[in-house]
Amino acid sequence: MADGQESTLVPLSEPGSLPPLYCVHPVSGSPYGYSVLTRTLGADQPVFGFEAPGFDGIGEPAADMAELAERHVASLRAARPHGPYHLLGWSLGGVVAYEMARRLTAAGERVPVLVLVDSPVPEPIESWPLSSMLPHFLRDLLGLTAGRTPELDAALAGLGDDSPLVEWFAAAERSGQFPEELDAEFLEERFTLFEAHVSLLMRHRIEAVHQGTLISVMAAESDPAETRWGPLATRVEEHTVPGDHHSMWTGEGLAALSAVVAAALRAARAEPEEGGTV
């Protein structure tokens, strides 16, 4: 790790004997949503998460995608100097995991498992209006998609790009959809990191193809046109699971997603090491 930088790696499960699965935070910056995988992959499968710089409210968010990927790679290699590495990322986390995998393979390391969960292929855009970004942020915090937050939508009606943040968050509080502890101050703190991550994603261009296998797991209710990773890896395996961007992490969606991840991890363990045998 670079001087003065703390590790971004956090344990999500008890230690196990199998090679770990490393999960990269989504746009919220929190890796703790991946804890559901620890209950489906088995007690012997260690799972770690990467927490975004700035999630603690003290450090600064990464300035761009390269900085974010390199920070996580440094944390990973400080804890585990050599692969094979098994990476997974949901949404923004998939894009970060992709960039981490490119850096690791370029350094001569093996990344036999790279799972991107409902991750959009980044297409640089100039801006995203606040009146679209803020409702998206608030729904993301609730783990719900558009059309499934009627109380929140009604509370936000009439607010626009010129409305101060305090008005947005006060309206969100009045909607009654957020627990009391998620007050306006908390929402503003979380939005700062969300906005930083949206900004770096909007500016990001993929500059090289990943030299390895990429597993893309899409939600059935998401737009497949946004997750076409085919040209960006030497081999792409695609799966579709029930649900939308958020509900895929529950019920049948989670069961199907976990089965894909478990199968990928088993296949990686069955592969012989370079120059050796199984």
C-alpha positions as CSV (number, residue, x, y, z in Angstrom):
1,M,0.0,0.0,0.0
2,A,1.1,3.6,-0.7
3,D,2.2,5.6,2.3
4,G,-0.7,7.0,4.3
5,Q,-3.3,4.8,2.5
6,E,-5.5,2.4,4.4
7,S,-6.6,-0.9,3.0
8,T,-10.0,-0.8,1.3
9,L,-10.5,-4.6,1.9
10,V,-13.0,-5.8,4.5
11,P,-13.9,-9.4,5.4
12,L,-17.6,-10.4,4.8
13,S,-17.4,-14.0,6.0
14,E,-15.5,-16.2,8.4
15,P,-12.1,-17.6,7.1
16,G,-12.3,-20.7,4.9
17,S,-9.9,-23.0,3.1
18,L,-11.0,-22.1,-0.5
19,P,-9.5,-19.3,-2.6
20,P,-11.3,-16.1,-1.6
21,L,-14.0,-14.3,-3.6
22,Y,-13.4,-10.5,-3.7
23,C,-16.5,-8.3,-4.3
24,V,-16.3,-4.7,-5.4
25,H,-18.7,-2.1,-4.0
26,P,-21.5,-0.7,-6.2
27,V,-22.1,3.1,-6.6
28,S,-23.1,3.5,-2.9
29,G,-19.5,2.6,-1.9
30,S,-20.6,-0.1,0.5
31,P,-19.6,-3.8,0.0
32,Y,-21.9,-5.1,2.8
33,G,-24.8,-5.9,0.5
34,Y,-22.7,-8.8,-0.7
35,S,-23.1,-10.5,2.7
36,V,-26.0,-12.4,1.2
37,L,-23.5,-14.4,-0.9
38,T,-21.8,-15.6,2.2
39,R,-24.9,-17.5,3.2
40,T,-25.3,-19.2,-0.2
41,L,-21.7,-20.1,-1.2
42,G,-21.0,-22.2,1.9
43,A,-19.0,-21.8,5.1
44,D,-15.7,-22.8,3.5
45,Q,-15.8,-20.0,0.9
46,P,-14.1,-16.8,2.2
47,V,-15.7,-13.6,0.8
48,F,-14.1,-10.2,1.1
49,G,-15.4,-6.8,0.0
50,F,-13.8,-3.6,-1.2
51,E,-15.1,-0.5,0.5
52,A,-14.9,2.8,-1.5
53,P,-12.5,5.5,-0.4
54,G,-14.6,8.2,1.3
55,F,-17.3,5.8,2.4
56,D,-16.2,6.4,6.0
57,G,-17.0,10.1,5.6
58,I,-13.4,11.0,6.3
59,G,-11.3,10.1,3.3
60,E,-11.7,11.6,-0.2
61,P,-13.5,9.7,-3.0
62,A,-11.4,8.5,-5.9
63,A,-10.9,11.1,-8.6
64,D,-11.4,8.7,-11.5
65,M,-11.8,5.1,-12.4
66,A,-8.1,4.5,-12.7
67,E,-7.4,5.7,-9.2
68,L,-10.3,3.6,-7.8
69,A,-9.2,0.4,-9.5
70,E,-5.5,0.9,-8.6
71,R,-6.4,1.6,-5.0
72,H,-8.3,-1.6,-4.7
73,V,-5.6,-3.6,-6.6
74,A,-3.0,-2.3,-4.1
75,S,-5.2,-3.3,-1.2
76,L,-5.7,-6.8,-2.7
77,R,-2.1,-7.4,-3.5
78,A,-1.0,-6.2,0.0
79,A,-3.3,-8.9,1.5
80,R,-2.7,-11.6,-1.2
81,P,0.5,-10.8,-3.3
82,H,-0.3,-13.3,-6.0
83,G,-3.3,-14.9,-7.6
84,P,-5.3,-16.6,-8.8
85,Y,-7.8,-13.8,-8.0
86,H,-11.6,-14.2,-8.1
87,L,-13.4,-10.9,-8.6
88,L,-17.1,-10.0,-8.7
89,G,-18.8,-6.6,-8.9
90,W,-22.4,-5.4,-9.2
91,S,-23.4,-2.4,-11.2
92,L,-20.5,0.2,-10.9
93,G,-18.6,-2.5,-9.0
94,G,-18.5,-4.6,-12.1
95,V,-16.8,-1.9,-14.1
96,V,-14.2,-1.4,-11.3
97,A,-13.7,-5.2,-11.1
98,Y,-13.1,-5.3,-14.9
99,E,-10.5,-2.6,-14.7
100,M,-8.9,-4.4,-11.7
101,A,-8.8,-7.6,-13.7
102,R,-7.1,-5.9,-16.7
103,R,-4.4,-4.5,-14.4
104,L,-3.8,-7.8,-12.7
105,T,-3.5,-9.8,-15.9
106,A,-1.2,-7.2,-17.4
107,A,1.0,-7.7,-14.3
108,G,1.1,-11.4,-15.1
109,E,-1.5,-12.6,-12.5
110,R,-4.3,-15.0,-13.2
111,V,-8.0,-13.9,-12.8
112,P,-9.9,-17.1,-13.6
113,V,-13.2,-15.7,-12.2
114,L,-14.5,-12.2,-13.2
115,V,-18.2,-11.9,-12.6
116,L,-20.0,-8.7,-13.6
117,V,-23.5,-8.5,-12.1
118,D,-25.9,-6.3,-14.1
119,S,-23.1,-3.9,-14.9
120,P,-23.5,-1.4,-17.6
121,V,-20.8,-1.0,-20.2
122,P,-19.6,2.6,-19.6
123,E,-20.5,5.1,-22.3
124,P,-19.1,8.6,-21.5
125,I,-21.8,11.3,-21.3
126,E,-21.4,15.0,-20.5
127,S,-23.8,15.4,-17.6
128,W,-26.7,13.8,-15.7
129,P,-29.4,16.3,-14.5
130,L,-29.8,16.6,-10.8
131,S,-33.5,16.0,-11.2
132,S,-32.8,12.6,-12.6
133,M,-29.7,11.7,-10.4
134,L,-31.3,12.5,-7.0
135,P,-34.4,10.2,-7.4
136,H,-32.1,7.5,-8.7
137,F,-29.8,7.9,-5.6
138,L,-32.7,7.8,-3.2
139,R,-34.2,4.7,-4.9
140,D,-30.8,3.0,-4.9
141,L,-30.6,3.7,-1.1
142,L,-33.9,1.9,-0.7
143,G,-32.9,-0.9,-3.0
144,L,-35.9,-0.2,-5.3
145,T,-36.2,0.7,-9.0
146,A,-38.3,3.3,-10.7
147,G,-42.0,2.9,-10.5
148,R,-41.8,1.1,-7.1
149,T,-41.5,4.1,-4.8
150,P,-44.9,5.9,-5.2
151,E,-44.6,7.7,-1.8
152,L,-41.1,8.9,-2.6
153,D,-42.1,9.9,-6.2
154,A,-45.0,12.0,-4.8
155,A,-42.9,13.7,-2.2
156,L,-40.3,14.7,-4.8
157,A,-42.8,16.0,-7.3
158,G,-42.2,19.6,-8.2
159,L,-38.5,19.6,-7.3
160,G,-36.1,20.3,-10.1
161,D,-32.4,21.0,-11.0
162,D,-32.6,24.4,-9.2
163,S,-33.9,23.0,-5.9
164,P,-31.3,23.0,-3.1
165,L,-30.2,19.6,-1.9
166,V,-31.7,20.3,1.5
167,E,-35.2,20.5,-0.1
168,W,-34.7,17.1,-1.8
169,F,-33.6,15.4,1.3
170,A,-36.3,17.0,3.4
171,A,-38.9,15.8,0.9
172,A,-37.4,12.3,1.0
173,E,-37.7,12.3,4.8
174,R,-41.4,13.3,4.5
175,S,-42.1,10.4,2.2
176,G,-42.0,8.0,5.1
177,Q,-40.0,5.5,3.1
178,F,-36.7,5.9,5.0
179,P,-35.9,4.8,8.5
180,E,-35.6,7.6,11.0
181,E,-31.8,7.2,11.3
182,L,-31.5,8.1,7.6
183,D,-31.9,11.8,8.1
184,A,-31.1,14.7,5.8
185,E,-27.5,14.9,7.0
186,F,-26.9,11.2,6.4
187,L,-28.5,11.5,2.9
188,E,-26.3,14.4,2.0
189,E,-23.2,12.6,3.1
190,R,-24.0,9.5,1.1
191,F,-25.0,11.5,-1.9
192,T,-21.5,13.1,-2.0
193,L,-20.0,9.7,-2.6
194,F,-22.7,8.6,-5.0
195,E,-22.3,11.7,-7.1
196,A,-18.5,11.2,-7.2
197,H,-18.9,7.7,-8.4
198,V,-21.5,8.7,-11.0
199,S,-19.1,11.3,-12.2
200,L,-16.1,9.0,-12.7
201,L,-18.3,6.4,-14.4
202,M,-19.7,9.0,-16.8
203,R,-16.1,10.1,-17.7
204,H,-14.7,6.6,-18.1
205,R,-13.6,5.0,-21.4
206,I,-12.5,1.4,-21.6
207,E,-9.1,1.5,-23.3
208,A,-8.2,-2.2,-23.7
209,V,-9.8,-5.6,-23.8
210,H,-9.6,-7.9,-20.8
211,Q,-7.4,-10.9,-21.7
212,G,-9.5,-13.5,-20.1
213,T,-13.0,-14.8,-19.4
214,L,-15.8,-12.5,-18.3
215,I,-19.1,-13.8,-16.8
216,S,-21.9,-11.3,-17.3
217,V,-25.0,-11.9,-15.1
218,M,-28.0,-9.8,-16.2
219,A,-31.3,-9.1,-14.4
220,A,-34.2,-10.3,-16.5
221,E,-35.9,-6.9,-16.1
222,S,-32.8,-4.8,-17.1
223,D,-32.1,-3.5,-20.6
224,P,-29.7,-6.1,-22.2
225,A,-28.4,-3.4,-24.5
226,E,-26.6,-1.8,-21.6
227,T,-24.7,-4.9,-20.6
228,R,-23.1,-6.1,-23.9
229,W,-19.6,-6.9,-22.8
230,G,-18.9,-9.3,-25.7
231,P,-16.3,-7.2,-27.5
232,L,-14.4,-6.3,-24.3
233,A,-13.0,-9.7,-23.2
234,T,-11.5,-12.7,-25.0
235,R,-14.4,-14.8,-23.9
236,V,-17.7,-13.8,-22.5
237,E,-20.3,-16.1,-20.8
238,E,-23.8,-14.6,-20.3
239,H,-26.5,-15.5,-17.8
240,T,-29.9,-14.0,-17.1
241,V,-31.5,-14.3,-13.6
242,P,-35.0,-13.4,-12.4
243,G,-35.6,-9.9,-11.1
244,D,-34.6,-6.3,-11.6
245,H,-31.3,-4.5,-10.8
246,H,-32.1,-4.7,-7.0
247,S,-34.5,-7.6,-6.6
248,M,-32.1,-10.0,-8.3
249,W,-30.3,-10.1,-4.9
250,T,-33.3,-11.8,-3.3
251,G,-35.4,-15.0,-3.8
252,E,-35.1,-16.8,-7.1
253,G,-32.7,-14.2,-8.5
254,L,-30.2,-14.6,-5.7
255,A,-30.5,-18.4,-5.9
256,A,-29.7,-18.3,-9.7
257,L,-26.9,-15.8,-9.2
258,S,-25.3,-17.8,-6.5
259,A,-25.4,-20.9,-8.6
260,V,-23.6,-19.1,-11.4
261,V,-20.9,-17.8,-9.0
262,A,-20.5,-21.2,-7.3
263,A,-20.1,-22.9,-10.6
264,A,-17.5,-20.4,-11.7
265,L,-15.5,-20.9,-8.5
266,R,-15.7,-24.7,-8.8
267,A,-14.5,-24.5,-12.4
268,A,-11.6,-22.3,-11.4
269,R,-10.5,-24.7,-8.7
270,A,-10.5,-27.5,-11.2
271,E,-8.2,-25.7,-13.6
272,P,-4.5,-26.8,-13.4
273,E,-2.1,-24.1,-12.4
274,E,0.2,-23.0,-15.2
275,G,3.0,-25.5,-15.5
276,G,1.4,-27.8,-13.0
277,T,-1.4,-30.3,-12.4
278,V,-4.7,-30.1,-10.6
